[in-house]
Amino acid sequence: MNTIETLNFDELYKNHMQQAERTKKAPEHWDKRAEKMAQNCANPNDPYLIKFRKMMDFTDAETLLDVGCGPGSISLHVADKFKYIIGIDYSTGMLDVAKRRAQQAGISHAKFLCCSWEDNWDELPRCDIAVASRSTLVMDLKSALLKLNRQAKKRVYTTHTVSPTFVDSRVIRLLGRNVPTLPTYIYAVNMLNQMGIHPKVDYIRSRNCQSNVNSLEQFIESINFSVGPLSEEEVTKLKRHYHDCIQNDVSLITPTRDWAMISWNVVPESELTL
């Protein structure tokens, strides 16, 4: 009889990613979005960043590793809590923005390196705390979780999607698209549990960065980014939807998004069930 104990969540996750036709975006894609992400997702007054910080335990921690650091959203927001910080990302555009923001803030103890989830991390120093904020939708999640657990000395903090899609449900219905769902945080919880790690799960309700559109062009671009190339008929529908929302003072895109904060105390690899 099949039970939850017999399910292979690593295999299920990879199959789900394959069915979702999810592919890794080239660094150049994120290079182009670096400045916009710094404006929309790295504001120190952003409720997401404030809640993320409140959920962290900084006890006896002096060093931080920020994986998929982007424009330094998390690492710079908590920089005052650490003596040394390393942020890694595979987008040089993101790293350039992070370095500039650190310099502007007078933060000299943060270092940003070009490195991806798939790269060898042997040259990276182990840090007391490792974080991966909104950067965990990777092709091999189990490997990513193991690398975080291995690279941290004390604690790990990660955030994952709660909703199985980044696209507003109203837009999906409008387009008549069958948008494939994406794996949610449930996979990470079960993978960790099967490895012998019992994580803590919290939730962060934050502003939806994608809802910050100031023009019709930005709105169409954001939908095209999420669902792929749009037909002329679909663009026409989106234009009509945009003008209707503006005229009736209705939000174009759901203004909030939920994230699951999955954190755990580091478990020695010798004690894991792999």
N, C-alpha and C positions, 0 to 999 in steps of 0.2 A: 504494500500500500504506500502510495506517495504521501509524504508529510512535508512540512516546511523544513524539517531537518535534512530531508533527502534532496532538496532543491539545490542546484548549483547556481547561486546568484551571480557569480562571475560570468558564467556562460549565458545566463538569461540577459544580463546587462549588455553583453557584446551583441547578442542576437537582436535586442531591442534597438541598439544604436544602428545596426545594419538595416533593420526594417525602416527606421526613421530616415535613412539615407543621409545620415549625419557624417560629414567629412570635416577634417581639420582645415580651418581657414589659413591661408598663407599669411606670413607676418605682415606683408604689405597691406593686407586688408585692415589690420588693426593699426598700422602706422597712420593710415588716413583718418582713423577715428580717435586718435590719441587726444588731440586738443579738445574735441567735443566731450569726450569722456571725462577729462579733467574738469570741465565746466559743470557737467551734469551729475557726475558720480563721485567727485572727490571734494565736494564742498564740506568743510569741517562742521557745518551746521546740519548736514544731512542726517535725518533720523536713523538711517541704516548704520552709518559710521558710529553715531553716538551709542546705539544699542549694542553694536558689535563690541565696542570698547567696554561697556558695562558688563558684558557677559564673560570677559576674559579675567583670568586669575593671574596677576603679575607677581605673585609671591616668589621670592628667591630667583627671579628671572632677570638676566642681564642681557641676553642676546635673542634676536628674533630673525627668523627666516620667513619671508613673504613670497609665496609661490604664485606666479601669475599676477605679479604686483600691479600691472597696468601703470597708471600715472602716479603710483605711490599712495593710493587711496587709504589703505589701512596702515601701512608702515609709517607714513608721515603723520597720520592721525594719532598714533600711539608712541611716537618717537621719544617723547619725554619720559617714558617708562623704561627705556633700555639704554645701555651703554654702547651697544653696537647692533646695527641692523643690516641685513642683506636682503635685497629685493631682486627676484629673478623674473624674467619674461623673455619670450622669443621675439617680441616686437621691439625693434630699436627705436621706433617712433615713440612708443610708450615709455621706454627707458629714458629717452632724451627729455620728455616732459617731466618725468619723476625727478631726474637730476636737477632740472631747472627749478622745480617747485621746492626741492630741498634747499637749494642755494638761496632762493628768495626768502625762505623761512628761517635761514641761519642754522640749518641742521647739517652738521658736518660729520656725524657719526653714522650716516647711512650710505651704503654702497649698493649700486645697481648693476647687475650683470646680465648679459645675454645668455639665457639658458632656458631650455624647454622641459616639459614633463618627461619627454622621451630621452633626453640627454643623460649621460652618465654624471651622477652627482658626487662621485668620489672626491673631487677636488673642493667641494663645498664644505665648509666647517659645520659641524653639528652645532645647533643652537638650542637654547633652553626651550623656546616655544617656536612652533611652526604654524603658520596660518595659510589658508588657501581660500580667499574670499571671491565668491562668484566666478571661480576659475576651474571648477571641478567637473564640468561636462566634457570629459576626456574620452578617448577611445578605449583605454584600458584602465578602468576605475580601480580595480583591485591593486594593480601595480602602483598606481598613484597613492593610494591609502598606505600601502606598505612603505613607500619611499618617505612619506611624511612621518610615519611612526619611527622609521629608522633614522631620519635626519634630526628629529627633535630629542631632547634629553628629558624634558618634563611633560609638556602638554602640547596638544594639537587642536586647532580650531579650524573648521571648514564650514562653508555655507553652500547649500544645494537648492535647486529649484523645488518648489512645492507643486506648482502647476505643471502639467505635462506639455504645455505649449507656451511660447513667448508671444503668440499672436492673440489679440483681443477676440473673444468668442463672437462678438457682434460682427467683426470684420470677416471672420471665417464664414459665418452664415451669409453675409452679404456677397462674398465672392463665390460661394457654393463650392469651396475647396474642401478636399479631404486631406487636411493637414496631418501628417503623421505625428503621433505623440512622441515625446522625449522621455527618457528615464528620469525619475524623480529621486528625492532623497532616500526613499524607502530602500533602494538598492544598497546604498552606502551603509545604512543601519544594519541590514541583514548580512552584508559581507563582513563587516567588522565583528558582528556577533559570531559568525561562523569561524572567524579567525581567533576567537577567544578574547576579543576586546568588547567591553560593554560600554558603549558611548552614552553620553547625555545628549538629549535632543531638546532644543528650544526653538522658538520661532521669532522671526523679525518681520514685522509689517513695515514696509518702506515705500517711499515714493517710487513710482515706476519711471525710470529714466527715459524710457521710450515715449512717455506721454508728454515730454517736453518738446513739442513741435510748434514752430512759430509761423509755418507757412504751408500751403498746399504741397509745394515741392518737397519739403521735409517729411510731410505725412506720407506721401506716395513712396519716397525713398525708404522710409522706415519699414513699410509693409513689403516692399520689393526685397529688402534685405532679409526679412523673416521668412517669406514664402517662395522666393525665387522670382524669375521673370514674370512680369504681369502682361496680360493681353490688353489690346486697346479697349475691349469691352469692360475688362476689370478696372482699368484706369478710369473709364467713364463712371463706373459705379462708385469708385472711391472719391472722385471729384464731387459727385452728387451728395455722397455721405458727408464729406467734409463741409460743404456749404450748408447742408441741413443742420449739422451740429453747431456750426458757428451762428447760424440764424436763430436757433432755439436755445443757445447757451448750454449745450450738452457736451460733456467731455468726449473728445475724439477717441481716446484710448483709456482703458481702465487706469485711474490715477495711482493705484497702489499695487504692489507686488509682494507676495510672501516668500520668504526664504527660510529654510531650515538650518539652524546652527547645530552642527554635529561636532561634539568635542569629546576628547578622552585623555586620560593620563597614559603616557607612553608605557607600552608593554614590551619587555625584552623579546627580541626575535626568537630566542630559544624557547620561549613560553607560548609562542603562537601556534595555532593549528593551521598549517598551510596545505 
